Amino acid sequence: MLWDVLPTGKQPGGTPFKVAVHLQQLGQEVRLISRVGDDELGQELLAYSAAQGLDCSLVQQSETHLTGVVKATIRAGQAVTHTILNPVAWDYIRHTDALRAIVSGAAMLVYGSLATRSALSRETLYRLLQVAPFKVFDVNLRAPHYSRAGVKYLLRQADLVKLTQPELTEMMRWLGQPADEETALPWLAQQFSLQAVCLTKNRHGAALWTGNQLFTHPGFAVAGPGTSESAAAFLAVLLAGWQARQPPADFLRRACAAGALAATPQPAQPDLSALLTYRAPFVCYTPSPGR
């Protein structure tokens, strides 16, 4: 969990953190695993999380490192550039017996690749992956904060993987395989023993390979571009639908609807609660910035 500092101001960020907020909104039981500084930004993050109803009892506080910040720069006619400050508090998440016990009893552990950029948080995540019953890898590549070897290891540990089209293209280039979804998704599932692989394509919808079948949805027309908020809303609804054992075509459609809703300009955070109501425990390991 961290702060995204935008030209318009700062907002709570980190993709797993945003996924946790949306899962909580959907009525799920969620616990955050992260680390913030013993500073004003850290206190503000904890206060915001409490206001969202999130359980932050597993969030650690550091007296020696500052709360994480991602600075976003937007240049005319160009994509957003993110500067992820390093090192910060979430680089030093420590393994504890309490973390291990909670993760071993959770329905899912949600994590991203950025958690592996520092030795301590990487080791903590690897130890938690050993006991998590079901592991969700939201790839979220942020150069230069990952390694090919680290991403491949996280793939081997995962049960469900979610990635974007650029991430699929990049990873299949490493692996020497075609990047078209009809070929790449089943190949990844077989190669890494995955139960599901989900590809998001921004305004063009999403594809899901599971049960030896490819499910697709063309997406919904939206006024705004895809954002980290829409990616988090998509994944939250996808995971809740998966946990509820809904038909894949149904929860993929709902997830695309959630992403479109979150991408539509509006004065407040979108309310996803009407899309799904099913309760199950989740844990979100939250070092990752938004995409």
Order of alpha helices (4+ residues) and beta strands (2+ residues): beta-beta-alpha-beta-beta-alpha-beta-beta-beta-alpha-beta-alpha-beta-alpha-beta-alpha-alpha-beta-beta-beta-alpha-alpha-beta
